[in-house]
Amino acid sequence: MVAIAGAAALVSGCAVSQKKVVKPSEAPGPLLTATKAELVERFNKQAKAIDSINASVSMKVTAGSAYSGVIEEYHEINAFILASRPSNIRVIGQAPVVGKNIFDMVSDGQTFHIFVPSKHKFIEGPAKLERPAKKPVENLRPQHILDALFWQPIEDQAPLGTGDKQFTLFEEDEENGALYYIVTLISHDGPVMNNVGSSVTLRSAFGIVQKIWFDRLDLNVSRIEIFESSAIEGKVASDVRYSSWDTTGATPYPRQISLARPGDDYKLDITVKKMTLNEPISAEKFVLAQPPGTELVRVGEDAAKEQP
Protein backbone atom coordinates (compact mmCIF):
# COMPACT_ATOMS: atom_id res chain seq x y z
CA MET A 1 0.00 0.00 0.00
CA VAL A 2 1.28 3.43 -0.84
CA ALA A 3 1.44 5.60 2.22
CA ILE A 4 -0.83 8.64 2.46
CA ALA A 5 2.22 10.76 3.07
CA GLY A 6 3.59 9.60 -0.28
CA ALA A 7 0.38 10.67 -1.99
CA ALA A 8 0.60 14.04 -0.32
CA ALA A 9 4.11 14.43 -1.68
CA LEU A 10 2.76 13.74 -5.14
CA VAL A 11 0.19 16.49 -4.78
CA SER A 12 2.91 18.93 -3.86
CA GLY A 13 4.76 18.09 -7.05
CA CYS A 14 7.32 15.51 -5.90
CA ALA A 15 6.33 12.84 -8.42
CA VAL A 16 9.85 11.74 -9.44
CA SER A 17 12.25 9.79 -7.26
CA GLN A 18 15.69 8.36 -7.87
CA LYS A 19 16.79 5.21 -6.08
CA LYS A 20 20.38 5.31 -7.25
CA VAL A 21 22.67 7.83 -8.88
CA VAL A 22 24.84 6.13 -11.47
CA LYS A 23 28.14 7.67 -12.44
CA PRO A 24 28.75 8.13 -16.17
CA SER A 25 31.64 5.65 -16.02
CA GLU A 26 29.27 2.98 -14.66
CA ALA A 27 26.61 3.41 -17.35
CA PRO A 28 26.29 0.37 -19.69
CA GLY A 29 26.00 2.55 -22.79
CA PRO A 30 24.49 5.78 -24.13
CA LEU A 31 21.32 6.38 -22.17
CA LEU A 32 18.13 7.91 -23.52
CA THR A 33 16.07 10.36 -21.50
CA ALA A 34 12.33 10.84 -21.37
CA THR A 35 9.69 12.45 -19.22
CA LYS A 36 6.84 10.58 -17.59
CA ALA A 37 4.40 12.03 -20.11
CA GLU A 38 6.58 10.87 -23.02
CA LEU A 39 6.83 7.34 -21.63
CA VAL A 40 3.08 7.11 -21.05
CA GLU A 41 2.50 8.28 -24.62
CA ARG A 42 5.00 5.72 -25.92
CA PHE A 43 3.36 2.93 -23.94
CA ASN A 44 -0.15 3.89 -25.06
CA LYS A 45 0.93 4.06 -28.70
CA GLN A 46 2.25 0.50 -28.52
CA ALA A 47 -0.81 -0.71 -26.62
CA LYS A 48 -3.23 0.74 -29.18
CA ALA A 49 -1.23 -0.40 -32.21
CA ILE A 50 -2.14 -4.10 -31.92
CA ASP A 51 -5.67 -5.46 -32.33
CA SER A 52 -4.93 -9.10 -33.19
CA ILE A 53 -2.06 -11.59 -33.08
CA ASN A 54 -1.52 -14.79 -35.04
CA ALA A 55 1.75 -16.35 -33.93
CA SER A 56 3.69 -19.59 -33.91
CA VAL A 57 5.89 -19.80 -30.83
CA SER A 58 7.90 -22.12 -28.66
CA MET A 59 7.12 -22.49 -24.96
CA LYS A 60 9.51 -23.55 -22.25
CA VAL A 61 8.65 -24.16 -18.62
CA THR A 62 11.40 -22.76 -16.41
CA ALA A 63 9.75 -23.15 -12.99
CA GLY A 64 6.62 -24.31 -11.24
CA SER A 65 4.21 -27.16 -11.73
CA ALA A 66 1.15 -25.84 -13.57
CA TYR A 67 2.49 -26.20 -17.11
CA SER A 68 5.08 -28.86 -16.31
CA GLY A 69 2.22 -31.12 -15.23
CA VAL A 70 0.87 -30.90 -18.78
CA ILE A 71 4.02 -30.68 -20.86
CA GLU A 72 5.48 -33.61 -18.89
CA GLU A 73 8.62 -35.02 -20.51
CA TYR A 74 8.91 -32.27 -23.13
CA HIS A 75 11.57 -29.71 -22.38
CA GLU A 76 10.13 -27.30 -24.93
CA ILE A 77 6.98 -27.38 -27.02
CA ASN A 78 5.60 -25.64 -30.07
CA ALA A 79 2.42 -23.61 -29.81
CA PHE A 80 0.02 -21.53 -31.86
CA ILE A 81 -1.47 -18.36 -30.40
CA LEU A 82 -4.49 -16.52 -31.74
CA ALA A 83 -5.56 -13.38 -29.92
CA SER A 84 -8.05 -10.65 -30.75
CA ARG A 85 -9.10 -7.61 -28.79
CA PRO A 86 -10.73 -7.05 -26.52
CA SER A 87 -10.41 -10.41 -24.79
CA ASN A 88 -10.33 -13.45 -27.11
CA ILE A 89 -7.40 -15.86 -27.06
CA ARG A 90 -6.68 -19.43 -28.10
CA VAL A 91 -3.45 -21.31 -27.39
CA ILE A 92 -2.71 -24.78 -28.77
CA GLY A 93 0.38 -26.53 -27.44
CA GLN A 94 1.92 -29.34 -29.48
CA ALA A 95 4.66 -31.88 -28.90
CA PRO A 96 7.74 -31.32 -31.06
CA VAL A 97 8.25 -33.46 -34.19
CA VAL A 98 5.01 -35.50 -33.93
CA GLY A 99 2.74 -32.45 -33.60
CA LYS A 100 0.44 -34.11 -31.05
CA ASN A 101 -1.76 -31.65 -29.15
CA ILE A 102 -0.77 -31.35 -25.49
CA PHE A 103 -3.37 -28.75 -24.57
CA ASP A 104 -5.92 -26.54 -26.26
CA MET A 105 -7.29 -23.55 -24.36
CA VAL A 106 -9.51 -20.57 -25.13
CA SER A 107 -10.94 -17.59 -23.29
CA ASP A 108 -13.35 -14.82 -24.17
CA GLY A 109 -12.53 -12.70 -21.14
CA GLN A 110 -15.47 -14.08 -19.17
CA THR A 111 -14.99 -17.85 -19.27
CA PHE A 112 -12.07 -20.09 -20.15
CA HIS A 113 -12.04 -23.67 -21.49
CA ILE A 114 -9.04 -26.00 -21.53
CA PHE A 115 -8.79 -29.46 -23.07
CA VAL A 116 -5.91 -31.65 -21.87
CA PRO A 117 -5.93 -34.88 -23.95
CA SER A 118 -3.42 -36.77 -21.78
CA LYS A 119 -5.58 -36.16 -18.69
CA HIS A 120 -8.89 -36.69 -20.51
CA LYS A 121 -10.05 -33.47 -18.84
CA PHE A 122 -12.04 -30.51 -20.10
CA ILE A 123 -11.64 -27.64 -17.64
CA GLU A 124 -13.80 -24.52 -17.50
CA GLY A 125 -14.15 -21.58 -15.17
CA PRO A 126 -14.24 -17.78 -14.88
CA ALA A 127 -11.40 -16.07 -16.74
CA LYS A 128 -10.57 -13.76 -13.83
CA LEU A 129 -10.42 -16.57 -11.27
CA GLU A 130 -7.59 -15.75 -8.84
CA ARG A 131 -8.01 -18.60 -6.35
CA PRO A 132 -5.37 -21.26 -7.09
CA ALA A 133 -6.65 -24.81 -7.48
CA LYS A 134 -5.12 -27.71 -5.56
CA LYS A 135 -4.27 -29.54 -8.79
CA PRO A 136 -1.58 -27.70 -10.84
CA VAL A 137 -3.17 -28.55 -14.18
CA GLU A 138 -6.27 -26.61 -13.13
CA ASN A 139 -4.20 -23.42 -12.72
CA LEU A 140 -3.63 -23.08 -16.45
CA ARG A 141 -5.18 -19.83 -17.67
CA PRO A 142 -5.19 -18.53 -21.28
CA GLN A 143 -6.08 -15.13 -19.78
CA HIS A 144 -2.62 -14.90 -18.22
CA ILE A 145 -1.02 -15.08 -21.66
CA LEU A 146 -3.54 -12.64 -23.10
CA ASP A 147 -2.70 -10.08 -20.41
CA ALA A 148 0.98 -10.42 -21.33
CA LEU A 149 0.31 -9.96 -25.06
CA PHE A 150 -2.22 -7.10 -24.98
CA TRP A 151 -1.49 -4.04 -22.88
CA GLN A 152 -4.20 -1.78 -21.56
CA PRO A 153 -3.54 1.92 -22.28
CA ILE A 154 -2.97 4.17 -19.30
CA GLU A 155 -5.92 6.49 -18.90
CA ASP A 156 -5.53 10.27 -18.86
CA GLN A 157 -4.37 11.32 -15.43
CA ALA A 158 -5.83 14.10 -13.32
CA PRO A 159 -4.15 15.60 -10.25
CA LEU A 160 -4.81 13.63 -7.10
CA GLY A 161 -7.64 15.21 -5.17
CA THR A 162 -9.74 16.10 -8.21
CA GLY A 163 -11.77 12.91 -8.03
CA ASP A 164 -9.56 10.81 -10.31
CA LYS A 165 -9.18 7.26 -9.02
CA GLN A 166 -5.84 6.55 -10.74
CA PHE A 167 -2.56 8.39 -10.99
CA THR A 168 1.05 7.60 -11.87
CA LEU A 169 4.41 7.82 -10.16
CA PHE A 170 7.74 8.12 -11.96
CA GLU A 171 11.20 6.98 -10.88
CA GLU A 172 14.57 5.71 -12.04
CA ASP A 173 16.07 2.41 -10.91
CA GLU A 174 18.93 0.01 -11.58
CA GLU A 175 18.85 -3.76 -11.88
CA ASN A 176 21.85 -5.97 -12.64
CA GLY A 177 23.80 -3.00 -14.00
CA ALA A 178 21.02 -1.84 -16.35
CA LEU A 179 19.15 1.43 -15.89
CA TYR A 180 15.40 1.86 -16.14
CA TYR A 181 12.59 4.35 -15.93
CA ILE A 182 9.60 3.00 -14.02
CA VAL A 183 6.05 4.29 -14.39
CA THR A 184 3.83 3.02 -11.57
CA LEU A 185 0.06 3.13 -11.91
CA ILE A 186 -1.66 3.71 -8.56
CA SER A 187 -5.33 3.25 -7.78
CA HIS A 188 -7.12 5.36 -5.18
CA ASP A 189 -10.26 3.84 -3.77
CA GLY A 190 -11.16 6.71 -1.47
CA PRO A 191 -11.95 6.46 2.24
CA VAL A 192 -12.01 2.94 3.71
CA MET A 193 -13.30 1.88 7.13
CA ASN A 194 -10.47 0.82 9.41
CA ASN A 195 -11.35 -1.02 12.63
CA VAL A 196 -8.82 -0.43 15.40
CA GLY A 197 -9.84 -2.04 18.66
CA SER A 198 -13.19 -0.62 19.66
CA SER A 199 -12.87 2.47 17.45
CA VAL A 200 -13.52 2.96 13.75
CA THR A 201 -11.44 5.35 11.66
CA LEU A 202 -11.29 6.31 8.00
CA ARG A 203 -8.19 5.91 5.88
CA SER A 204 -7.43 6.39 2.21
CA ALA A 205 -6.79 3.15 0.28
CA PHE A 206 -4.02 3.32 -2.28
CA GLY A 207 -2.86 0.28 -4.26
CA ILE A 208 -0.39 -0.49 -7.02
CA VAL A 209 -2.07 -1.57 -10.26
CA GLN A 210 1.06 -2.13 -12.32
CA LYS A 211 4.69 -1.12 -12.75
CA ILE A 212 6.03 -0.55 -16.25
CA TRP A 213 9.80 -0.71 -16.74
CA PHE A 214 11.45 1.10 -19.68
CA ASP A 215 15.03 0.23 -20.64
CA ARG A 216 16.98 3.47 -20.89
CA LEU A 217 19.14 2.09 -23.70
CA ASP A 218 16.20 2.16 -26.15
CA LEU A 219 13.11 3.13 -24.06
CA ASN A 220 11.42 -0.15 -24.96
CA VAL A 221 9.23 -1.77 -22.33
CA SER A 222 11.33 -4.47 -20.67
CA ARG A 223 9.05 -5.52 -17.83
CA ILE A 224 5.47 -5.15 -16.59
CA GLU A 225 4.47 -6.14 -13.08
CA ILE A 226 0.71 -6.59 -12.73
CA PHE A 227 -0.63 -6.63 -9.19
CA GLU A 228 -3.59 -8.51 -7.81
CA SER A 229 -6.97 -6.78 -7.71
CA SER A 230 -6.54 -6.46 -3.94
CA ALA A 231 -3.49 -4.36 -4.74
CA ILE A 232 -3.35 -2.72 -1.33
CA GLU A 233 -1.69 -5.96 -0.19
CA GLY A 234 1.10 -5.43 -2.71
CA LYS A 235 1.08 -8.94 -4.20
CA VAL A 236 2.32 -9.42 -7.76
CA ALA A 237 -0.06 -11.46 -9.93
CA SER A 238 2.03 -11.45 -13.14
CA ASP A 239 5.65 -10.47 -13.71
CA VAL A 240 6.26 -10.28 -17.46
CA ARG A 241 9.63 -9.51 -19.05
CA TYR A 242 10.05 -8.50 -22.70
CA SER A 243 13.20 -8.63 -24.81
CA SER A 244 14.52 -9.08 -28.37
CA TRP A 245 12.29 -6.37 -29.75
CA ASP A 246 11.72 -6.67 -33.49
CA THR A 247 11.54 -3.17 -34.94
CA THR A 248 11.79 -4.08 -38.63
CA GLY A 249 8.03 -3.87 -39.27
CA ALA A 250 5.54 -1.07 -38.91
CA THR A 251 4.66 -2.22 -35.40
CA PRO A 252 7.50 -3.22 -33.04
CA TYR A 253 6.98 -6.36 -30.97
CA PRO A 254 9.09 -8.38 -28.51
CA ARG A 255 10.21 -11.79 -29.72
CA GLN A 256 10.94 -13.04 -26.22
CA ILE A 257 8.34 -12.98 -23.41
CA SER A 258 8.91 -14.43 -19.97
CA LEU A 259 5.75 -14.82 -17.89
CA ALA A 260 5.92 -15.54 -14.16
CA ARG A 261 2.84 -16.18 -12.02
CA PRO A 262 4.06 -16.49 -8.41
CA GLY A 263 0.63 -17.29 -6.97
CA ASP A 264 -0.08 -19.97 -9.60
CA ASP A 265 3.32 -21.64 -9.29
CA TYR A 266 4.67 -21.38 -12.82
CA LYS A 267 7.07 -19.50 -15.04
CA LEU A 268 6.79 -19.76 -18.81
CA ASP A 269 9.17 -18.53 -21.50
CA ILE A 270 7.62 -17.76 -24.89
CA THR A 271 9.77 -17.28 -28.01
CA VAL A 272 7.99 -15.87 -31.06
CA LYS A 273 9.02 -17.65 -34.26
CA LYS A 274 6.55 -16.12 -36.70
CA MET A 275 3.90 -13.49 -36.18
CA THR A 276 1.20 -11.68 -38.11
CA LEU A 277 -0.39 -8.62 -36.55
CA ASN A 278 -3.74 -6.93 -37.05
CA GLU A 279 -5.33 -9.38 -39.48
CA PRO A 280 -9.01 -10.31 -38.87
CA ILE A 281 -9.58 -13.58 -36.98
CA SER A 282 -12.99 -15.22 -37.30
CA ALA A 283 -15.04 -15.77 -34.15
CA GLU A 284 -15.27 -19.56 -34.60
CA LYS A 285 -11.51 -19.80 -34.08
CA PHE A 286 -12.15 -19.03 -30.41
CA VAL A 287 -14.74 -21.77 -29.87
CA LEU A 288 -13.67 -24.94 -28.05
CA ALA A 289 -16.30 -27.63 -27.43
CA GLN A 290 -15.90 -30.44 -24.91
CA PRO A 291 -14.76 -33.63 -26.68
CA PRO A 292 -16.93 -36.72 -26.07
CA GLY A 293 -15.76 -39.01 -23.30
CA THR A 294 -13.78 -36.39 -21.39
CA GLU A 295 -14.26 -35.40 -17.76
CA LEU A 296 -15.73 -31.94 -17.19
CA VAL A 297 -13.94 -30.07 -14.40
CA ARG A 298 -15.40 -26.77 -13.24
CA VAL A 299 -13.14 -24.49 -11.22
CA GLY A 300 -14.19 -21.41 -9.28
CA GLU A 301 -15.92 -20.63 -6.01
CA ASP A 302 -19.44 -21.25 -7.31
CA ALA A 303 -18.42 -24.34 -9.26
CA ALA A 304 -16.63 -25.76 -6.21
CA LYS A 305 -19.90 -25.73 -4.28
CA GLU A 306 -21.56 -27.71 -7.05
CA GLN A 307 -18.94 -30.47 -7.04
CA PRO A 308 -20.07 -33.63 -5.18
C-alpha positions as CSV (number, residue, x, y, z in Angstrom):
1,M,0.0,0.0,0.0
2,V,1.3,3.4,-0.8
3,A,1.4,5.6,2.2
4,I,-0.8,8.6,2.5
5,A,2.2,10.8,3.1
6,G,3.6,9.6,-0.3
7,A,0.4,10.7,-2.0
8,A,0.6,14.0,-0.3
9,A,4.1,14.4,-1.7
10,L,2.8,13.7,-5.1
11,V,0.2,16.5,-4.8
12,S,2.9,18.9,-3.9
13,G,4.8,18.1,-7.1
14,C,7.3,15.5,-5.9
15,A,6.3,12.8,-8.4
16,V,9.8,11.7,-9.4
17,S,12.3,9.8,-7.3
18,Q,15.7,8.4,-7.9
19,K,16.8,5.2,-6.1
20,K,20.4,5.3,-7.2
21,V,22.7,7.8,-8.9
22,V,24.8,6.1,-11.5
23,K,28.1,7.7,-12.4
24,P,28.8,8.1,-16.2
25,S,31.6,5.7,-16.0
26,E,29.3,3.0,-14.7
27,A,26.6,3.4,-17.4
28,P,26.3,0.4,-19.7
29,G,26.0,2.5,-22.8
30,P,24.5,5.8,-24.1
31,L,21.3,6.4,-22.2
32,L,18.1,7.9,-23.5
33,T,16.1,10.4,-21.5
34,A,12.3,10.8,-21.4
35,T,9.7,12.5,-19.2
36,K,6.8,10.6,-17.6
37,A,4.4,12.0,-20.1
38,E,6.6,10.9,-23.0
39,L,6.8,7.3,-21.6
40,V,3.1,7.1,-21.1
41,E,2.5,8.3,-24.6
42,R,5.0,5.7,-25.9
43,F,3.4,2.9,-23.9
44,N,-0.1,3.9,-25.1
45,K,0.9,4.1,-28.7
46,Q,2.3,0.5,-28.5
47,A,-0.8,-0.7,-26.6
48,K,-3.2,0.7,-29.2
49,A,-1.2,-0.4,-32.2
50,I,-2.1,-4.1,-31.9
51,D,-5.7,-5.5,-32.3
52,S,-4.9,-9.1,-33.2
53,I,-2.1,-11.6,-33.1
54,N,-1.5,-14.8,-35.0
55,A,1.8,-16.4,-33.9
56,S,3.7,-19.6,-33.9
57,V,5.9,-19.8,-30.8
58,S,7.9,-22.1,-28.7
59,M,7.1,-22.5,-25.0
60,K,9.5,-23.5,-22.2
61,V,8.7,-24.2,-18.6
62,T,11.4,-22.8,-16.4
63,A,9.8,-23.1,-13.0
64,G,6.6,-24.3,-11.2
65,S,4.2,-27.2,-11.7
66,A,1.1,-25.8,-13.6
67,Y,2.5,-26.2,-17.1
68,S,5.1,-28.9,-16.3
69,G,2.2,-31.1,-15.2
70,V,0.9,-30.9,-18.8
71,I,4.0,-30.7,-20.9
72,E,5.5,-33.6,-18.9
73,E,8.6,-35.0,-20.5
74,Y,8.9,-32.3,-23.1
75,H,11.6,-29.7,-22.4
76,E,10.1,-27.3,-24.9
77,I,7.0,-27.4,-27.0
78,N,5.6,-25.6,-30.1
79,A,2.4,-23.6,-29.8
80,F,0.0,-21.5,-31.9
81,I,-1.5,-18.4,-30.4
82,L,-4.5,-16.5,-31.7
83,A,-5.6,-13.4,-29.9
84,S,-8.1,-10.7,-30.7
85,R,-9.1,-7.6,-28.8
86,P,-10.7,-7.1,-26.5
87,S,-10.4,-10.4,-24.8
88,N,-10.3,-13.5,-27.1
89,I,-7.4,-15.9,-27.1
90,R,-6.7,-19.4,-28.1
91,V,-3.5,-21.3,-27.4
92,I,-2.7,-24.8,-28.8
93,G,0.4,-26.5,-27.4
94,Q,1.9,-29.3,-29.5
95,A,4.7,-31.9,-28.9
96,P,7.7,-31.3,-31.1
97,V,8.2,-33.5,-34.2
98,V,5.0,-35.5,-33.9
99,G,2.7,-32.5,-33.6
100,K,0.4,-34.1,-31.0
101,N,-1.8,-31.7,-29.2
102,I,-0.8,-31.4,-25.5
103,F,-3.4,-28.7,-24.6
104,D,-5.9,-26.5,-26.3
105,M,-7.3,-23.6,-24.4
106,V,-9.5,-20.6,-25.1
107,S,-10.9,-17.6,-23.3
108,D,-13.4,-14.8,-24.2
109,G,-12.5,-12.7,-21.1
110,Q,-15.5,-14.1,-19.2
111,T,-15.0,-17.9,-19.3
112,F,-12.1,-20.1,-20.2
113,H,-12.0,-23.7,-21.5
114,I,-9.0,-26.0,-21.5
115,F,-8.8,-29.5,-23.1
116,V,-5.9,-31.6,-21.9
117,P,-5.9,-34.9,-24.0
118,S,-3.4,-36.8,-21.8
119,K,-5.6,-36.2,-18.7
120,H,-8.9,-36.7,-20.5
121,K,-10.0,-33.5,-18.8
122,F,-12.0,-30.5,-20.1
123,I,-11.6,-27.6,-17.6
124,E,-13.8,-24.5,-17.5
125,G,-14.2,-21.6,-15.2
126,P,-14.2,-17.8,-14.9
127,A,-11.4,-16.1,-16.7
128,K,-10.6,-13.8,-13.8
129,L,-10.4,-16.6,-11.3
130,E,-7.6,-15.7,-8.8
131,R,-8.0,-18.6,-6.4
132,P,-5.4,-21.3,-7.1
133,A,-6.6,-24.8,-7.5
134,K,-5.1,-27.7,-5.6
135,K,-4.3,-29.5,-8.8
136,P,-1.6,-27.7,-10.8
137,V,-3.2,-28.6,-14.2
138,E,-6.3,-26.6,-13.1
139,N,-4.2,-23.4,-12.7
140,L,-3.6,-23.1,-16.5
141,R,-5.2,-19.8,-17.7
142,P,-5.2,-18.5,-21.3
143,Q,-6.1,-15.1,-19.8
144,H,-2.6,-14.9,-18.2
145,I,-1.0,-15.1,-21.7
146,L,-3.5,-12.6,-23.1
147,D,-2.7,-10.1,-20.4
148,A,1.0,-10.4,-21.3
149,L,0.3,-10.0,-25.1
150,F,-2.2,-7.1,-25.0
151,W,-1.5,-4.0,-22.9
152,Q,-4.2,-1.8,-21.6
153,P,-3.5,1.9,-22.3
154,I,-3.0,4.2,-19.3
155,E,-5.9,6.5,-18.9
156,D,-5.5,10.3,-18.9
157,Q,-4.4,11.3,-15.4
158,A,-5.8,14.1,-13.3
159,P,-4.1,15.6,-10.3
160,L,-4.8,13.6,-7.1
161,G,-7.6,15.2,-5.2
162,T,-9.7,16.1,-8.2
163,G,-11.8,12.9,-8.0
164,D,-9.6,10.8,-10.3
165,K,-9.2,7.3,-9.0
166,Q,-5.8,6.6,-10.7
167,F,-2.6,8.4,-11.0
168,T,1.1,7.6,-11.9
169,L,4.4,7.8,-10.2
170,F,7.7,8.1,-12.0
171,E,11.2,7.0,-10.9
172,E,14.6,5.7,-12.0
173,D,16.1,2.4,-10.9
174,E,18.9,0.0,-11.6
175,E,18.9,-3.8,-11.9
176,N,21.9,-6.0,-12.6
177,G,23.8,-3.0,-14.0
178,A,21.0,-1.8,-16.4
179,L,19.1,1.4,-15.9
180,Y,15.4,1.9,-16.1
181,Y,12.6,4.3,-15.9
182,I,9.6,3.0,-14.0
183,V,6.0,4.3,-14.4
184,T,3.8,3.0,-11.6
185,L,0.1,3.1,-11.9
186,I,-1.7,3.7,-8.6
187,S,-5.3,3.3,-7.8
188,H,-7.1,5.4,-5.2
189,D,-10.3,3.8,-3.8
190,G,-11.2,6.7,-1.5
191,P,-11.9,6.5,2.2
192,V,-12.0,2.9,3.7
193,M,-13.3,1.9,7.1
194,N,-10.5,0.8,9.4
195,N,-11.3,-1.0,12.6
196,V,-8.8,-0.4,15.4
197,G,-9.8,-2.0,18.7
198,S,-13.2,-0.6,19.7
199,S,-12.9,2.5,17.5
200,V,-13.5,3.0,13.8
201,T,-11.4,5.3,11.7
202,L,-11.3,6.3,8.0
203,R,-8.2,5.9,5.9
204,S,-7.4,6.4,2.2
205,A,-6.8,3.1,0.3
206,F,-4.0,3.3,-2.3
207,G,-2.9,0.3,-4.3
208,I,-0.4,-0.5,-7.0
209,V,-2.1,-1.6,-10.3
210,Q,1.1,-2.1,-12.3
211,K,4.7,-1.1,-12.7
212,I,6.0,-0.5,-16.3
213,W,9.8,-0.7,-16.7
214,F,11.4,1.1,-19.7
215,D,15.0,0.2,-20.6
216,R,17.0,3.5,-20.9
217,L,19.1,2.1,-23.7
218,D,16.2,2.2,-26.1
219,L,13.1,3.1,-24.1
220,N,11.4,-0.1,-25.0
221,V,9.2,-1.8,-22.3
222,S,11.3,-4.5,-20.7
223,R,9.1,-5.5,-17.8
224,I,5.5,-5.2,-16.6
225,E,4.5,-6.1,-13.1
226,I,0.7,-6.6,-12.7
227,F,-0.6,-6.6,-9.2
228,E,-3.6,-8.5,-7.8
229,S,-7.0,-6.8,-7.7
230,S,-6.5,-6.5,-3.9
231,A,-3.5,-4.4,-4.7
232,I,-3.3,-2.7,-1.3
233,E,-1.7,-6.0,-0.2
234,G,1.1,-5.4,-2.7
235,K,1.1,-8.9,-4.2
236,V,2.3,-9.4,-7.8
237,A,-0.1,-11.5,-9.9
238,S,2.0,-11.5,-13.1
239,D,5.6,-10.5,-13.7
240,V,6.3,-10.3,-17.5
241,R,9.6,-9.5,-19.1
242,Y,10.0,-8.5,-22.7
243,S,13.2,-8.6,-24.8
244,S,14.5,-9.1,-28.4
245,W,12.3,-6.4,-29.7
246,D,11.7,-6.7,-33.5
247,T,11.5,-3.2,-34.9
248,T,11.8,-4.1,-38.6
249,G,8.0,-3.9,-39.3
250,A,5.5,-1.1,-38.9
251,T,4.7,-2.2,-35.4
252,P,7.5,-3.2,-33.0
253,Y,7.0,-6.4,-31.0
254,P,9.1,-8.4,-28.5
255,R,10.2,-11.8,-29.7
256,Q,10.9,-13.0,-26.2
257,I,8.3,-13.0,-23.4
258,S,8.9,-14.4,-20.0
259,L,5.8,-14.8,-17.9
260,A,5.9,-15.5,-14.2
261,R,2.8,-16.2,-12.0
262,P,4.1,-16.5,-8.4
263,G,0.6,-17.3,-7.0
264,D,-0.1,-20.0,-9.6
265,D,3.3,-21.6,-9.3
266,Y,4.7,-21.4,-12.8
267,K,7.1,-19.5,-15.0
268,L,6.8,-19.8,-18.8
269,D,9.2,-18.5,-21.5
270,I,7.6,-17.8,-24.9
271,T,9.8,-17.3,-28.0
272,V,8.0,-15.9,-31.1
273,K,9.0,-17.7,-34.3
274,K,6.6,-16.1,-36.7
275,M,3.9,-13.5,-36.2
276,T,1.2,-11.7,-38.1
277,L,-0.4,-8.6,-36.6
278,N,-3.7,-6.9,-37.0
279,E,-5.3,-9.4,-39.5
280,P,-9.0,-10.3,-38.9
281,I,-9.6,-13.6,-37.0
282,S,-13.0,-15.2,-37.3
283,A,-15.0,-15.8,-34.1
284,E,-15.3,-19.6,-34.6
285,K,-11.5,-19.8,-34.1
286,F,-12.1,-19.0,-30.4
287,V,-14.7,-21.8,-29.9
288,L,-13.7,-24.9,-28.1
289,A,-16.3,-27.6,-27.4
290,Q,-15.9,-30.4,-24.9
291,P,-14.8,-33.6,-26.7
292,P,-16.9,-36.7,-26.1
293,G,-15.8,-39.0,-23.3
294,T,-13.8,-36.4,-21.4
295,E,-14.3,-35.4,-17.8
296,L,-15.7,-31.9,-17.2
297,V,-13.9,-30.1,-14.4
298,R,-15.4,-26.8,-13.2
299,V,-13.1,-24.5,-11.2
300,G,-14.2,-21.4,-9.3
301,E,-15.9,-20.6,-6.0
302,D,-19.4,-21.3,-7.3
303,A,-18.4,-24.3,-9.3
304,A,-16.6,-25.8,-6.2
305,K,-19.9,-25.7,-4.3
306,E,-21.6,-27.7,-7.0
307,Q,-18.9,-30.5,-7.0
308,P,-20.1,-33.6,-5.2
